[in-house]
């Protein structure tokens, strides 16, 4: 599986660590930068490219996921989620890392490098990469609603109001 990575200066050390970890564990990492420390860099430059890489490869039917990393992971998730076809989940513990895949079929995980030790962050990425989508109909229905909105910008229908007294 190919794994696209992008970060900012706050996530550079974690990204570099993950590049090696991924390779050692049989993944094919793709580094979208940054490649040097610059305290004034802008995460969208790198995270949008990582997300675009995932979306393009998945459109082509390839097995691909992504990891975006910043200080908190919030801005990186927001940026990645602007790419059509990307569902980025902010993971802050084992459950959110796994449920992002299992319930939401997230294809990008966002990690806050300043929020976790190196070992914790690596464990979150591993949990994300190894958790399969459940395929449950209710989860797929929700993903389909989001995908339709992403294309048409039409809101899903509201449920009928309750009847009775």
C-alpha positions in Angstrom: 0.0 0.0 0.0 1.2 3.5 -0.8 1.0 6.1 2.0 1.2 9.8 1.2 2.7 12.0 3.9 2.6 15.8 4.3 3.3 18.0 7.3 4.5 21.3 8.5 7.6 22.2 10.5 5.9 21.0 13.7 5.4 17.6 12.2 8.7 17.3 10.3 10.4 15.0 12.8 7.4 12.7 13.1 7.0 12.6 9.3 10.6 11.6 8.9 10.3 8.9 11.5 7.1 7.6 9.8 8.8 7.4 6.4 11.3 4.9 7.8 8.7 3.1 9.9 6.4 2.7 7.0 9.1 1.3 4.8 10.2 -1.1 7.5 6.6 -2.4 7.7 6.1 -3.0 4.0 4.4 0.2 3.0 5.5 2.5 0.1 5.7 6.0 1.6 5.5 9.1 -0.6 7.0 12.2 0.9 5.2 15.4 -0.1 7.4 17.6 2.3 8.5 19.6 3.9 12.1 18.4 3.4 13.8 20.9 5.6 12.8 22.7 8.8 11.3 26.1 8.2 9.4 27.6 11.2 7.5 29.8 8.8 6.3 27.1 6.3 2.6 26.7 5.5 1.0 23.2 6.0 -1.5 23.5 3.1 1.4 23.4 0.6 2.4 19.9 1.7 -0.9 18.5 3.1 -2.9 19.3 0.0 -0.4 17.5 -2.1 -0.5 14.4 0.1 -4.3 14.5 0.0 -4.3 15.0 -3.8 -2.0 12.0 -4.1 -4.4 9.8 -2.1 -7.5 11.0 -4.0 -5.9 10.6 -7.5 -4.6 7.1 -6.7 -7.9 5.9 -5.3 -9.7 7.3 -8.4 -7.4 5.1 -10.4 -8.3 2.1 -8.2 -5.0 1.9 -6.3 -4.6 1.0 -2.6 -3.6 4.3 -1.1 -4.0 6.2 2.2 -2.5 9.4 3.6 -1.0 10.9 6.8 -0.9 14.6 7.4 0.8 16.0 10.5 1.0 19.3 12.2 1.3 20.7 15.7 -2.4 19.9 16.6 -3.4 18.2 13.4 -6.5 20.4 13.1 -5.5 22.6 10.2 -4.0 19.7 8.3 -7.3 17.8 8.6 -9.2 20.8 7.4 -6.8 21.3 4.4 -7.0 17.6 3.4 -10.8 17.6 3.6 -10.9 20.3 1.0 -9.7 17.8 -1.6 -12.6 16.1 -3.4 -12.7 12.4 -2.4 -10.7 12.8 0.8 -12.2 12.0 4.2 -9.6 13.0 6.7 -10.0 12.0 10.3 -8.2 13.7 13.2 -7.0 10.9 15.5 -6.1 11.6 19.1 -6.4 8.2 20.6 -6.5 4.5 19.5 -10.3 4.6 19.2 -10.5 7.7 16.9 -7.7 6.3 14.7 -9.5 3.0 14.2 -13.0 4.3 14.0 -12.0 6.8 11.4 -11.4 3.9 9.1 -14.0 1.5 10.5 -17.0 3.8 10.5 -16.0 6.7 8.1 -13.8 4.9 5.6 -11.4 7.8 6.1 -8.5 7.7 3.6 -6.3 10.3 5.4 -5.4 10.5 9.1 -4.3 13.7 10.7 -2.0 13.6 13.7 -0.9 16.4 16.1 2.8 15.9 16.6 2.8 18.2 19.6 0.0 16.2 21.2 1.7 12.8 21.3 5.0 11.1 21.9 6.7 9.5 18.9 5.6 6.0 20.0 1.9 7.2 20.5 1.7 8.9 17.2 3.2 5.9 15.4 0.7 3.6 17.1 -2.2 5.9 15.9 -0.9 5.7 12.4 -0.5 1.9 12.6 -4.1 1.6 14.0 -5.4 3.7 11.2 -3.6 1.8 8.4 -4.5 -1.6 9.7 -8.2 -0.9 10.5 -10.6 -1.9 7.7 -13.8 -0.2 6.8 -16.7 -2.1 8.3 -18.8 -1.9 5.2 -21.9 -1.6 7.4 -24.8 -0.2 5.4 -25.5 2.7 7.8 -21.9 3.9 7.6 -21.9 3.5 3.8 -25.1 5.4 3.5 -23.6 8.3 5.4 -20.5 8.3 3.4 -22.6 8.3 0.2 -24.5 11.4 1.5 -21.3 13.3 2.1 -19.9 12.3 -1.4 -23.1 13.4 -3.1 -23.0 16.7 -1.3 -19.4 17.1 -2.3 -20.4 16.8 -5.9 -23.8 18.5 -6.1 -23.8 20.8 -3.0 -27.4 19.6 -2.5 -28.3 19.0 1.1 -29.6 15.5 2.0 -33.3 15.3 2.6 -34.5 15.9 6.1 -36.3 13.0 7.8 -40.1 13.4 8.0 -41.3 15.1 11.1 -42.8 12.9 13.8 -46.6 12.5 13.7 -49.0 12.2 16.6 -49.8 14.1 19.7 
